[in-house]
Amino acid sequence: MSQPWTGERIAEACRQLENASPQEILRWAVEQFYPKLTMATAFGAEGCCILHMLAEIQPRVRVFNLDTGYQFAETLELRERIYQRYDIEVELIRPEMTVEEYEAEHGGPLYRIRPDQCCHDRKILPLRQAVKGYEAWISAIRRDQTQHRAKASVVQWDAKFNLVKINPLLSWTRNDVWRFVLDHHVPYNPLHDQGYPSIGCWPCTAPAEGADERSGRWAGSGKKECGLHVIEFKDGGGI
């Protein structure tokens, strides 16, 4: 049985990886956790960069996408392009109810009136099921994206999902991401070329201009996160 990932052990890992590159962080994660290591991707440019790196480091890491039923066709098409390029087949994790069943139960689309509940039901609950049996998951968040993400660490205990979370691109900027995409010819969502800096579910995503990459998500509201990357602090924890 592996040793628990206590706060002290996680802090030591963060110190060890303080100046590490994303590739070095991913190699560390594979050494520590594989095969009980998984990755969630929404097929953003950041996630595609990590998939490119994993294809060279350990392409058999299980990768999944939370398919809410509201994804853009371009996003699902990118999944196929990723497979063709890297031979990585991203698993689609779906909620128990189809969109039709879900909207019928609630008398219409919840994303219009209760978007937090919609995100919870169609993303957070499926993710909890998807990571059962795993010890760590990889995310593609960057520290400069939102206030919640600014509080993240390269390695952290994720109390919401009860496992270690690894953020190899945390210190990258948008320029770093797109430099890597262009330098390595990484497949990416064509909606980025149409003014969408951040891409989620189609009802809650719009083109956006300016420095705030998340301004096109839930536009006109104060909501910036679906909840996956909102940090919860609890005493204890560990694998």
C-alpha positions as CSV (number, residue, x, y, z in Angstrom):
1,M,0.0,0.0,0.0
2,S,1.4,3.4,-1.0
3,Q,2.1,6.0,1.7
4,P,-0.6,8.6,2.3
5,W,-0.2,11.9,0.5
6,T,-0.2,14.1,3.5
7,G,0.0,17.9,3.4
8,E,3.7,17.7,4.3
9,R,4.4,15.2,1.5
10,I,2.5,17.3,-1.0
11,A,4.4,20.5,0.1
12,E,7.7,18.6,-0.4
13,A,6.6,17.6,-3.9
14,C,5.7,21.3,-4.7
15,R,9.2,22.3,-3.5
16,Q,10.8,19.6,-5.6
17,L,8.9,20.7,-8.7
18,E,9.0,24.5,-8.1
19,N,11.2,25.2,-11.2
20,A,10.3,22.1,-13.2
21,S,9.0,22.2,-16.8
22,P,5.5,20.8,-17.6
23,Q,7.2,17.7,-19.1
24,E,9.2,17.1,-15.9
25,I,6.1,17.5,-13.8
26,L,4.3,14.9,-16.0
27,R,7.2,12.5,-15.8
28,W,7.1,12.9,-12.0
29,A,3.4,12.2,-12.0
30,V,3.8,9.1,-14.1
31,E,6.5,7.8,-11.9
32,Q,4.5,8.4,-8.7
33,F,1.0,7.4,-9.7
34,Y,0.8,5.5,-13.0
35,P,-1.3,3.4,-13.7
36,K,-3.6,5.0,-11.1
37,L,-3.2,8.4,-12.9
38,T,-5.8,9.9,-15.1
39,M,-6.5,13.2,-16.9
40,A,-9.6,15.2,-17.6
41,T,-9.6,17.4,-20.6
42,A,-12.2,19.7,-22.2
43,F,-10.0,19.9,-25.3
44,G,-8.9,23.4,-24.6
45,A,-5.5,24.5,-26.1
46,E,-3.9,23.8,-22.7
47,G,-5.2,20.3,-22.5
48,C,-4.1,19.6,-26.1
49,C,-0.6,20.6,-25.1
50,I,-0.6,18.2,-22.3
51,L,-1.8,15.4,-24.6
52,H,1.1,16.1,-26.9
53,M,3.5,15.8,-24.0
54,L,1.8,12.6,-22.6
55,A,2.1,11.0,-26.1
56,E,5.8,11.2,-25.6
57,I,6.0,10.4,-21.9
58,Q,3.3,7.8,-21.3
59,P,0.5,7.6,-23.9
60,R,-1.4,5.0,-22.0
61,V,-2.5,7.3,-19.2
62,R,-6.2,7.2,-19.2
63,V,-7.7,10.5,-20.5
64,F,-11.4,11.4,-20.4
65,N,-13.7,14.2,-21.3
66,L,-16.9,15.2,-19.5
67,D,-19.4,15.1,-22.3
68,T,-22.3,17.1,-20.9
69,G,-24.4,16.7,-24.0
70,Y,-24.0,20.4,-24.7
71,Q,-20.6,20.3,-26.4
72,F,-19.8,22.0,-29.7
73,A,-19.5,19.8,-32.7
74,E,-16.0,21.2,-33.2
75,T,-15.0,19.9,-29.8
76,L,-16.1,16.4,-30.5
77,E,-14.4,16.5,-33.9
78,L,-11.1,17.5,-32.2
79,R,-11.3,14.3,-30.1
80,E,-11.0,12.4,-33.4
81,R,-8.1,14.5,-34.6
82,I,-6.3,13.9,-31.3
83,Y,-6.8,10.2,-31.8
84,Q,-5.5,10.3,-35.3
85,R,-2.4,12.3,-34.3
86,Y,-1.4,10.6,-31.1
87,D,-3.3,7.3,-30.9
88,I,-4.8,8.5,-27.7
89,E,-8.6,7.7,-27.5
90,V,-10.2,10.1,-25.0
91,E,-13.0,8.4,-23.1
92,L,-16.3,10.3,-23.1
93,I,-17.9,10.4,-19.6
94,R,-21.6,11.2,-19.7
95,P,-24.2,12.0,-17.0
96,E,-26.8,9.4,-16.1
97,M,-29.5,11.4,-17.9
98,T,-29.4,12.5,-21.5
99,V,-30.0,16.2,-22.3
100,E,-33.6,15.4,-23.3
101,E,-34.3,13.5,-20.1
102,Y,-32.6,16.1,-17.9
103,E,-34.5,19.0,-19.4
104,A,-37.8,17.1,-19.3
105,E,-37.2,16.5,-15.5
106,H,-36.5,20.2,-14.9
107,G,-39.1,21.7,-17.2
108,G,-36.5,23.0,-19.6
109,P,-32.8,23.9,-19.7
110,L,-31.3,24.5,-16.3
111,Y,-28.3,26.4,-17.8
112,R,-30.6,29.4,-18.2
113,I,-31.8,29.7,-14.7
114,R,-29.6,27.6,-12.4
115,P,-26.2,27.1,-14.2
116,D,-24.4,26.1,-11.1
117,Q,-26.7,23.1,-10.6
118,C,-26.4,22.2,-14.3
119,C,-22.6,22.2,-14.0
120,H,-22.8,20.2,-10.8
121,D,-25.1,17.5,-12.2
122,R,-23.5,17.2,-15.6
123,K,-19.8,17.7,-14.8
124,I,-19.0,17.4,-11.1
125,L,-21.0,14.3,-10.3
126,P,-19.7,12.5,-13.4
127,L,-16.1,13.4,-12.6
128,R,-16.5,12.0,-9.1
129,Q,-17.5,8.7,-10.7
130,A,-14.7,8.9,-13.3
131,V,-11.9,9.2,-10.9
132,K,-12.9,6.4,-8.5
133,G,-10.0,4.0,-8.1
134,Y,-7.4,6.5,-9.2
135,E,-4.9,8.2,-6.9
136,A,-4.2,11.4,-9.0
137,W,-5.6,13.4,-11.8
138,I,-4.0,15.9,-14.2
139,S,-5.7,19.2,-15.1
140,A,-4.6,21.9,-17.6
141,I,-5.4,25.0,-15.5
142,R,-3.2,28.0,-15.5
143,R,-2.7,30.3,-12.5
144,D,-3.5,33.5,-14.4
145,Q,-6.9,32.4,-15.6
146,T,-9.1,33.0,-12.6
147,Q,-8.9,33.9,-8.9
148,H,-9.7,30.3,-7.9
149,R,-6.9,29.0,-10.1
150,A,-4.5,31.5,-8.8
151,K,-4.7,29.7,-5.4
152,A,-3.7,26.3,-6.9
153,S,-0.4,24.5,-6.5
154,V,1.5,22.3,-8.9
155,V,0.6,19.4,-6.7
156,Q,-2.3,19.6,-4.3
157,W,-4.8,17.5,-2.4
158,D,-8.2,17.8,-4.1
159,A,-10.7,17.4,-1.3
160,K,-13.7,17.8,-3.7
161,F,-12.7,14.5,-5.5
162,N,-10.5,12.9,-2.8
163,L,-7.3,12.5,-4.7
164,V,-4.1,14.3,-5.7
165,K,-4.4,16.9,-8.4
166,I,-1.5,17.8,-10.6
167,N,-1.3,21.1,-12.6
168,P,1.7,21.0,-14.9
169,L,0.8,24.2,-16.8
170,L,0.1,26.2,-13.7
171,S,2.8,28.8,-14.3
172,W,2.3,29.1,-18.1
173,T,0.7,32.1,-19.7
174,R,-1.6,32.2,-22.8
175,N,1.4,33.1,-24.9
176,D,3.3,30.1,-23.6
177,V,0.4,27.8,-24.6
178,W,0.0,29.1,-28.1
179,R,3.8,29.2,-28.7
180,F,3.8,25.5,-27.8
181,V,0.8,24.8,-30.0
182,L,2.4,26.5,-33.0
183,D,5.9,25.2,-32.5
184,H,4.7,21.5,-32.2
185,H,1.7,21.7,-34.6
186,V,-0.6,20.6,-31.8
187,P,-4.2,20.1,-33.0
188,Y,-6.6,22.6,-31.4
189,N,-10.2,23.6,-31.6
190,P,-11.0,25.8,-34.6
191,L,-13.4,27.9,-32.5
192,H,-10.3,29.6,-31.0
193,D,-9.7,31.1,-34.5
194,Q,-13.3,32.5,-34.3
195,G,-12.9,34.6,-31.2
196,Y,-13.5,31.9,-28.5
197,P,-10.6,32.1,-26.0
198,S,-12.2,29.5,-23.7
199,I,-14.6,26.8,-24.9
200,G,-17.1,24.9,-22.8
201,C,-20.7,24.0,-23.4
202,W,-22.2,25.8,-26.3
203,P,-25.1,27.5,-24.4
204,C,-22.7,29.0,-21.9
205,T,-19.8,30.0,-24.2
206,A,-19.5,33.0,-26.4
207,P,-16.7,34.8,-28.4
208,A,-14.8,37.3,-26.2
209,E,-12.3,40.1,-26.7
210,G,-9.7,41.5,-24.3
211,A,-7.4,40.1,-21.6
212,D,-9.9,38.0,-19.7
213,E,-10.0,34.6,-21.3
214,R,-13.0,33.5,-19.3
215,S,-15.2,36.5,-20.2
216,G,-17.0,34.5,-22.8
217,R,-18.0,31.8,-20.3
218,W,-21.4,32.5,-18.8
219,A,-21.2,36.0,-20.3
220,G,-23.2,38.6,-18.4
221,S,-23.0,36.8,-15.1
222,G,-20.3,36.7,-12.4
223,K,-19.8,33.0,-13.0
224,K,-16.3,32.0,-14.2
225,E,-16.0,28.4,-13.1
226,C,-18.1,25.2,-13.5
227,G,-16.8,24.1,-10.1
228,L,-14.2,21.5,-11.0
229,H,-11.3,23.8,-10.1
230,V,-12.8,25.6,-7.1
231,I,-10.6,24.6,-4.2
232,E,-12.2,23.1,-1.1
233,F,-10.1,22.9,2.1
234,K,-10.7,20.1,4.5
235,D,-8.7,18.7,7.4
236,G,-6.7,15.5,6.8
237,G,-6.9,13.7,3.4
238,G,-4.7,11.4,1.6
239,I,-4.7,8.3,-0.4
